[in-house]
């Protein structure tokens, strides 16, 4: 979502497609919190870069840095350049080619007393059920109308669309 290798001085913002996803859950976190559910984003970039992007986009959810840990690698959403070069990454419960060091995924955890349990993970298109904008697009005659470029062909950060 926010690769520290690409979050440099000239690219201090989250990936635009990831920004689209974050916009979709930003407004619901207060409702979830009242059901004892916390939504947090985790990225490998240093926290100051995350905080700058979070402020720009006015996001209210917790956004944590996993920099210096194996969290994203353990949950199969971050990969080394060496892994990418092999053409066989373990992502979405299968070995497959993937051209990037970051991939989409959501994991769910349960805190029970002093223990934390990993209870669920999902990746790629299985995430779509969590994206409200996609639900609306799926109702209209042209649907998502993404073509071969998928979301990358049309999604922008919400403050970058031309009116």
N, C-alpha and C positions, 0 to 999 in steps of 0.2 A: 504494500500500500504506500509505503514511503521509504524507499530504499536509500540508505545513507550514502551510497555511491552516486546516486543521481540527485540527492538533496543538497547540492552545493550552493555556492553563492549566486549562481545564475539560474538555478532551478529550486527555489526555496519552498515550493508548494507540493502538496500531495498530488499524486497522479490524477488526471482529470476524471477518469472513469471511477476511480476509488472515491473521489469527491462526490460524484453522483450518488454512490451507495451511501456515503456518510450523511448526505442531505436527507436520504430516505429514512434513516433511523434517528436523526437528531431530535425531531419534534415529538417522538413517542417515548423518550426515555423517562420523562416525568410520570407517565401513566404506568410504565413498567416498574419503576421504583416503588410505586404504591402497591405493587403485587410482590414485593420482595425480590425483584429481578433487577440486576444491574447490567447495562450494556456498556462495554468499554472497547475502544479500538487499541490495537497493539501494533506498533511499527518498529523497525530496526533503526530508524534515524535517531539522532540525539534529541533529547527532550526540548531544548530551546527551538529547534527547527519545527517540531510538532506544535509547540505553543504559538509560534508565529503564524503558522497556517491555520490553527484552530481559531485564533483571534480574528484573522482576516475573514474567515467564513462564518464567524459567530456561532460556532458549535459549542454546545453545553455539556456534551457527554465526556466522561473521562477518556483521555488519550494517553496511553502509557508507552514509554520507550523500552524496548527489549534489547537495546544495544548492549553488547558485552555478554549476552546470554544466548542459549540455544533454543529459546522458546519457539521462535518462528520455524526453525529447522525441525524441532521435535514434532510440531504439528503440521509439517509438510507444506508450508506456504512460503518458505524461503530456501534458496538453494545456492550453492557455491558456483562460481564460473566453471569449475572443473566438472561438477555434476551436469551442468547445462551442456557442456561440450560432449559428454558421453551420449547424449541423445536418448537416454533412458532414465527419466526421473520417476521417483515414487511419489505420485501425486494423484489424488482422487481414487485411491485404493487400486492403482494399477501402475505398471511401468510404461512410460510413454515419453515421447519427445516434448520438450517445452523450451521455448527460446529465450525465456527471461529468468532472472534470479528471484522474481516474486510471482506469486500466484494467489488467486482469491480463495478464501476459506473462512468459515465461522466454526468456532468450537464453543461448547457449552460445558460449564463446570458447576459442581454442587459443593458448597461449603457446609459441612456437617460437623459442628463442634470445632475441633482443631484440625480436621482433615479436609483436604480438597480432592475431589474426584472429577476426572474427565468423563463426561457422560455422553457426549455426542460431538461429531464433526461432520461438516458437509462442505462441498467444493463446487466450483464452476457453475453450471446451469442449475444445479440443485439449490443454489442460493436465490434464484429468481423469485421463489415464493415469498421471500422477505422484502422484496422491492415494490413498494406501493406504486411508483410511477409505471413500472412494467405492467401491473395489473390494469391500470387505466388504458395503457396503450393496447393491451390485448383485447379490450372491449370495442375499439373503433375499427371501421372497415379495413384500413390498411395495416392494422396491427402495429408491430414495432417497425416494420419497413426498414430493417437494418441492412439488407443486402449482404454481400460478401464481407464487408468491413466490420460487421457487427456494431456494437456500441461505439467502438473507436471512431467510426465514421461520422457520428453526429453529436455525441456527448461533449459538453464543455463544462467547465466550472460555471456555476450559476451566475457569476458576475462577468462572464466572458461571452455570453450569447449576444449576437447583434440583433437589436430590435427592429 
